[in-house]
Amino acid sequence: MNDDSTHIFNIFRYQILPLEQSPQLSLFSDNISLEDLKKQKNNYFAEALGSLKKFEYSRSEIAHKVIYHSSDFSILKIGHQKILKITDKNFDQKPVDDWTPISVLINNKPEIQKIFIEKNTKVFANTNTVASFLERNLSHFLKKFHLGIFIEPMFGKEDFWEIINRYPKSLTRLTFNLVSPNLANISGALKLDLPKLNEETNTNKTKLELNSPKTSYLTIKPENEMIESLLDYSSEGGGEVTMKVKGIRKNITMSESVQETEIDEIELSISDIDKAIPILKEIVS
C-alpha cells in the first residue's frame, strides 16, 4: 500500500500508424512519402500534445495543463469536474467544484512510446478510461496528418499464465486484438507477420480468436511458440488479450492487470522542474 508521499502509475504503450498505405500522401499543400510520414510520426504526436486545447470526455468536463513539453517527453495534469459538498461553520452544506488532477507522463522516444497514468480512483475510476479518451482525442488531431494512435496497457505475462493455470479445463475462447506494430523492439519475435499484413491490407488492428469445441476446452501451453510470441507482443502493449472461461459470465481481460510503478512525491514535484525532469525521464524509460 502506498502512502501520501508515493504515487502509483499504470503503464501503457502507444503506437502511431499511418491511416493509408499509399506511397505518396498529400499533407496540406505538400506531398509526403509514406516512409517520411513514418519517420516524422513522433514529431506530429508531440505537436498534438502541445496543441490540443481541450480533451472531449462524454461524462464530464475535462481540464488539463501541460506542465512540461518537449519533443520526447511531456508531463500533463488532467482532472475532471466533480461536485463536492462542504459544511460551513453554520453546518450548512454548500456545493463546490473539485478539479483534483492526476499526472500523466509521456515518453515519446520512437523506440519507447510509453504513457504512465497516475492511478487515483477518487479522480478516475480506472486508468483505462484516461487512456481511452487520450487515444480518442489525439487520434482526432493526428488524422489530419494521416495518422492514428493506439494505446494499449502493458501487463505481466505471469498474470496471463496464472489465469490459464487457475482454469486448466475451462478456457473456451482466447482472443488477441493486435495493433499493427511500429516498434521493432517489441515485435521482432512475432510469429505472425503483422507488419506485412498491415502493409498489404492496411489493417491497423488484427483479431485472432481461438475457440474450443462446444463440449471441450482450449489447451494453451508455454511451449506453443505462436502463443508465446503473441503473448510477448501483447504484454508489451501490442494489443489486448481476453479470455472466456466456463462458469464466468464476464470475459477476463488482461487490461485489468496493467503494470504498475511507484513514483515518490519528491520526484514528481514540479516546484523545481529542471531537477525533476532528468529523474522522471529515467523512470519512464
N, C-alpha and C positions, 0 to 999 in steps of 0.2 A: 504493500500500500504506500502511495506517495504522500508526502506532507505538503504544506503550503509552499515550500521552497523548491518543489520539484514539479515539472510539467510532463505529462505523458503525451507522446505523439504517435499517431498511426502513420505507417509508411506506404506510399503509393508510387507507382511508376506511370509515366505518361509517354505515349508515342505519338509523333506528329507525322501524318501521312498525306500524300497528295490525293486529292479527290478525283483526279483524272490521270490516265497513263499516256496521255498524248505527248509525243516527243517535243512539241513546241506549244507553249501556253501563252495566252495573251494576258498580260498583267498590266492593268491600266493602259497606258499608251505604248508600252513596250512589250516585246516578246521575250520570253524566258524559257530556257530549255528545262526539261524535267529534271535533269541532273543538277542544274544550277538551283532549281527550286528546292531540291533535297538538301543541298549544301547550305542554303540560306534559311531553312525551316526554323532553326533555333533563334535566329535574329528576328524573324517575324513573330515568333512566340513571345520574345522579350518585348517587342513593340506592343503586342496585345496586352500584356500585363501592365505596361506603363501607360497605355492609352484608355483602357476601359474606365469609364466614369461611374458606371453603376452595374451591379450584378442583379439580374432578374431572378426572383425566387417566389414561387407561387403562394407560399404560406404566409409570408410577411415581408416587410421592407428590409432590405439588406443595406448595411453601411460598411464601407471598407476604407482602409487607409494604407497606402504604400509607405512603409517605414524606411525601407531601403530598396534600391533597384539598380541593378547593373545587367550587363548582357548575360551573365552566367549565374547570378544569384539574386534572389529577391526575398523580402520579408513583408508579409501583409498582416494586418489586423482586420478581422471580419466579425461582425456581430449582426444580430437582427432584433427588431423592435419587440420588446416584451413589456407587458403592463404589470407592474407590481403595486401592491397596496402597502402604504406605510401608515403608522399610527403616530399622530402628533401628541403634544402634551395634554390635550383635552380628550385624548383617547378616541378621536375621530380618525377614520381611515380615509386616506386620500390616494387616488391612483397616480403613479409616476411612471414615466418611460424609463426602461432599463436597456442599455446597449452594451452589456458586458461582452467583450470580444474574446475570440480565440486567436492564436498566432498560426500563421501558415508560412512555412519555409520552403523555398523552391530552388533546387539545384538544376540550372538549365544547361549544364555542360552536355554536349551531344552524346557523350559516352555514358552519361549517368541518368539524367532526366527523372529526378525523384521529387515528390511532394511530401512534406511532413506536415500533417494536420493535427493540431492540438485536440486532445480528447477531453471534452468538458460537457457532460450531459446536461448541465444547467443552461448551456447555451444552445448546443445542437445535440439531439438525442443520439446521433450516430455520425461518425466522420465520413461514412459513405455518402451521406446526404450532402455534405460540403463538397466532396469530390464530384458528385453528380452535377451540382449547379456550376461549379468551376468548369467542368467539361462542356456543359451546355453553352455557357456564356462565352468561353474562349473559342469554341468551335464556330459560333456565330460571327465573331470578329475575324477569325482566320479564314473563313470561307472566301473572302474577297481575294485572298492570296492562293486560292485553290488548294487549301489545306484543311485537314480536320485533326482533332486531338482526341485521344482515347486514354482515359485514366482508369487504371486497374489497381486493386490492392495487392500488396506483396504479402505472402503468407509462408509459414514454415511447412516444409514437406512432411515433417514428423507429425504435424497435426492431421494431414491427409491420411497417413498410414495408421494413425491411432484410430481414426473413424473406420477405416477398412477392417482393421483387426477387431474392432468392437462389434461389427456386424458381419461376420465371416460368411454367413449363408443367407443374407437378407438384402444385399445390394442388387437392385433390379435395373437401375439406369445410372450411367455415368456420362456427364456431358462436359465437354471442353468448349468454351466460347473463346476462340483465339483471335487476338489482334494481329494483323499482319505486321511483321517486325521491321523496325528501322534501327535496331540496336544489335550489332553483330555479337557483342559480348554476352548477350543472353539467349541468342537464337542459334549459335554456331552448332550446337549438338542436336538440334531438332531433326527427327527422322522424317518429318513431314516438311516438304519444301514450300513453306508459306511464302517466302519472298517471290518465288517463281509463280506461284498461284496468284499472288497479288498482281504481279507484272502482266500476266496473261489474261486475267479475268477482271481486274480492278476490284477485287474483294478486299474490304478493309477488315471485316470480321468473318471468321470461318467457324462454323459449328460442327463439331464432331461428337456424335452421340452413340453410346454403346447401350444396347438393350438386351436383357436376358430373355430366354423363352418364358412364357407366361407362368409355367409351373416350376421354374428353376431360378437361378441367381447367377450373377456375374462372378467370374474368378479373376481377381486383379492381384497380380504379384509384382514385387520389385524387379524380378528377373526379366519381366517383359520390357524390352528396350524401347519400344514405341511408347508405352505408357509412361515409362520413366522419363523419356525425353519431353513428352508433353507436360508432365508434372514439373520438371525442371524449369521449363519455359514459363508455365503459368504461375508458378510460385514466385518468380522474379518480376511479376507484374505484367506478364504477357497475355493474361486472359483470366476469365472467371471459370471456376470449376463447381459444378453442382452434382449432388447425388440424391437418388431416390432409394429409400430403404423401406422394406415391407414393415407395416405397423406404425410408421411415422408419416403423418399426413403432410407435413411441410417438408419441402426439399431442404437438404442440408447444403449450405453454400460455404465455400472457403473464405468468402468475404467477411464472414463472421469471426474469422481467426486472423485478422490483419496483424502484421508485425508491429511491434511497439518499441519505442526507445524513450529514455528519460532525458530531459534537459533541465539543468538547475536554473533557478530563477536568476542567479547572478550571471549565468551565461546568456540568458535570454533578455537581460536588461538592455533597454535602449537608451539609458542615461548616458552611456559612453559608447556610442555606436561604432566608433573606429576600433575600439578594443574588442567589442563583441563579434564583429563580422568575421575575423580570421578563425575564431573559436567555433562559431556556428557553421562556417564553411567546411571545417574539418568534420564536424558531427554529421552533416548531411551528405557526405561523400559516398 
